[in-house]
Amino acid sequence: MTASNALAGPTKAHVEPRVPIAPLHEPITAFVPFENAPFPFGGRIPDSGKHFLDHNDGARKGHVSSRDGSVHWEDTMFNDNRVLLYFPKGFDVRKPALIIVFFHGNGATLSRDVLDRQQVAAQVAASGLNAVLVAPQFAVDGADSSAGRFWQRGHFAKFVDESAKQLAAQYHDRRVASAFAHSKIVLVAYSGGYLPAAWSVAIGKADNRVAGVVLFDAMYGQLDKFASWIEAMHARTFFFSAYGESTHEENEALKSELDDVNLRYKTAAPKKLAPGSVTFVDAGPNVKHDDFITQAWTQNPLAWVLSRVPGYPRAEPKTKHANNRVPAT
């Protein structure tokens, strides 16, 4: 070794430069099995104490519908543990992000209805929020609102925690492993999704994560659970319920309960859904329940609602003085 080489010191190992984390160039859509999905479920229904799977035909198990006494078989209706995960183009994990948890209604599948017919993922993208979508499968294409494991105390929190891990895995960059661990969620329920939503806010043990609850023609029952949650949480969350003729009576009843405790609410479409806001929007008697997610008081109402949630912009304003008002609809 020459003197000059000796003075140069040891040679450093070559290190590949780290690729910066950047906004997504393309959306990500995946159907992912979850350990903590609402189904399969073999426990008891809390209101009645009865076993959920209360009918056998040999080795086959089923649930007897309280509506008409028909049997809904576990292997065809309550055995799908997949969850739809979606990231819009431009999502930036470095910025504050929301997790939109969507509970579908009766007679639905994730692909045919949530993704295609109701355009839920597309509406999340159109909202402009830096947000991702998490939509679990409940009863597969069936007239059933069962909550499954969300009937169990604390299970919704387990589902939310697993969602954070599964979202990070879809991002394909281990540096974001903890990025979703503390993200706030907005719980959105349509139609029969009211039942798992009610139990999730009542005993789900995820209050520290919930930024707001949105109901789309979904107030079919469990008013006491929604009223108690609003009373306890309204100072740091928002509540929004839009409805047509099918849930008009129940929404009026909930408003009456809030009147009894002197809790203020608004009935005009809001410009902003900030903590402390409680809003009811009557979409009118002519709105079709089956189309409520795509056409209610406005077209694409989910995108409309999410665009009113402040603090999570996906893109920076073009100029410092850009007009950020939401256009009237």
Summary of the structure (lengths in Angstrom):
residues: 329
radius of gyration: 22.7
end to end distance: 78.1
largest distance: 93.2
contacts: 1023
relative contact order: 0.13
helix: 30%
strand: 21%
